[in-house]
């Protein structure tokens, strides 16, 4: 027997009946507004797009319905919080609102439709997301410049777990120029919800080894890496290395 749900006026709402669970497949890519994969009862969608996809909403929801999207491919599916590209009732309500919620290879995400929108109720990212190389993700503080070429990136990835973002970064043979200053900085795609200063990471500053201080300021979207002795960086040509792993609360 289905579940009966009344709206605010006491009228019977469309409800999820005894339809058995359904498994669908999808290879959708690009931006998907009001995505309509033909939901049927509680639905599991096995997604394996040939390229990344961004979903801003899911059409066809019934009150009480659960939909799980599982990544069975190798690319990344992203889910937008309150994505303006979809109708209000089709939008996702995510835990983290300052950026997209991803599922990498082997990951999954589950939403529950409450008649208003799709509430995120479970999420496991799976494989780390490796952002496309962007030189603007690496920069120096004040008038110091930091040049990180694509070949300098040994590893740069992130994992979102609830409100906690883990950032992995390893870059070598990078160049520091301009006016020496205190911070080399690495961007991440969310907004920090707390300020933290953590001892950790490795710095090779033009041939001299240091332990780093990892600094994140609430309301910003980048990690600051400072030498533990709180001295400015040396100017260098292809001779500065930064390595760290940091967990960051995000909103």
N, C-alpha and C positions, 0 to 999 in steps of 0.2 A: 504494500500500500504506500502511496506517496505521502509526502509531508505537506500538510495544509498550512499556509501562511496567509495572514490577513494584512492588508495595507492599513494606513492610518485612518481610513474611512470605514474600516470593517469589512471591506470587500475582499473576496478571495483573490489572491495573487496567483499568477502562473507559477507553478511549482515543479520541482524535480520529482518525477514519479519513479516507478520501479524499474526503469530502463537499466539493463546491465551495463557494466563498465565497457567502454569502447576504446580500442587502440587505433590511432590514426598515424599516418606518416606525413611528413612535410619536408620539402626542400626549398622553402621560401627563402629569398635573399633580399638584401636592400632594406629600405624602410617599408614596413607593413602597417598601414593605418586601418583600423576597424577590421583586423585580420579575421577571416571567416573560413576556418578549416572544416566546417560541417560538424560542430559539436553534437554529441549524442550521449546524453547522460553524463556521468562522471567519466572524463575522457583523459587518456594518456596520449600525448602527441610525441612521437619519436621524430626529432628534427635532425636533419643531416644536410644542411645547405652547402652548396659548393663555394660559398663565400659568406662573410658575416651577414647577420640580419639584425635589424632593430624593430621591435614590436612596440607600438604605442597604444594598442588596445585590442580587445578580443570581442568579436560580435557573436550574438546568439546565446548569451548567458541566461540561465534560469536560476531563480533563487534557490540557494542550497547546493548548487552544482560546484564540483571541484574539477579543476583542470590542471594536469601536470604536463609540463613540457620537459622532455629528456633529450639531452644532446648526445646523439649516437654518432656524430660525425667528428670532424677535426677543427672546424671553425667555431666562431663564437656567436651566440645569440644574446642580444641585449634587450632589456625590458625597461621602458621609460616610465617614470613616475608621473601620473597625471598628464600624459602626453597630449598636447593640444591638437595633434593630427587626427585623433579619434574622437568619436562622440563621447560625451561625459559618462554615459552609462557603460561604455566599453573600456574605459581607462583603468589602468593598474594603480593600486595604492601600495607603494613599496615601503619597506622599512627605512631604507636610505633614500632621501629625497633630493640630494644635491647632485646626483649623477645617475647613470644607468646601472641597473643590476644585471650582471652577466651570468651566463652559464657556459663554461668551457667544456671541452671533451669530457664525457662521463658525468657531467653535472646535471642538475634538474631543479625545477622551480614549480611550486604548487600555489594556485590561486583558488579562493572561494568567492563565488558571486553572492553578494548579500542583497541584490535587488537595486543597489545604487552604483556599485563598481566592483572591481575584482580586488579582493584583499589578499596580499601575500601572506601565506600561512606556513610555508616551508621553503628552504632554499639551501642547496649545496652547490657551490660554484663548480667543483670539478677541477680540471687543469687550470693553472694560472693563466691569466690573460697577459699576453705580450703585446704592448701597444706598438703601433707602427712607429718607426723611427721619426722623431721630430727634433731638430736641433734646438728648438725653442723650449723643450722640456728641461734643458740644462743651462744654467746661467749663474753669474756671479752677483754678489751684493754690491750696492753702491755703483762705483765706476769700474769695478773689476769685471773682466769678460772671461767666459769659460767656453772654450770651443770643444765640443764632443762630436767627432765625426761618426758616421754610422758604423765604421769598422772598429771604433773604440769601444763599442757597447758589447761587453762580454755577456751580460745578462741584465734584463730590465723587465720586470713583471709585477703583477699584483694579484691578490686574492681577497675577495670581500666575504666576510663571515658575519652575518648580522650587522651590527654597527661598527665592526672592527675591520680595518683595512690593513693588510700586510703588504708592505712594499719591499721588493728585492731589487738591489741595484749594484752592478759591478761594471765600472768603466775604467779603462786604462789608456795610456799614451795620449792623454788629453792635454790641451794647451790652455794656460792661464795668462791673460794679458791685461792691458789697461792699468788702472791704479790698484795696487794690492789692497785687499780688504779681508774680512774675517770669514765669510760664508761662501761655500759653493752649494748650489741649490738645485733640487730635482723636483719637478712638478708631478702631481698625481691628480686624477680626475674627479675628486670629491672635495668637500669642505671639511676641514678639521673641526671637531666639536670640543676639543680640549687642548690646553697647552701642556707640552711635556718637554723635558730635557733628560736625555738618556745617554749614559756613557756606553760607547760601543762603536763598531765599525772600524775600518782600516783606512788610513790615509798614507799615501806616499807622495810627499810634497817636494817635487823636483829632486827626488833621490833620498829624501830623509823620511823615515817612518814615524808615524804618530798614531795614537789611538784617537778616535774622534768623539766629539759630543754631537749627538743627533738631536736636533731641535725642531719642534713643530709648534706653531702659534695658532691658537683657536681662531677660526674664521679665515685662515689661509689655505692654500692648496699646493704647498710645496714643503719639502724637507730641507732644512738647513744642516750642512755638515761643517762643523767648526773643529779646528785643532784643539786638543785638550789643554794645551798651554796658552790658549787664547791669544795667539799671534796671527798676524796677517799671513796669507799664502804667499809663497815665492812665485815670481814670474817664471814660466817654464814653456818649453816647446816640446810637445809630445812626451811629457815626462811627469804627469800627475795622475795618480790612481785614487779612486774613491770606491769603497765597497761597504755595503751595510744591508741589514735586514731590520725593518722597523714596523711595529704594530701601532696603528694610529686610530683613535676613535673618530668617526666621521658622522655627519648628520645627513 
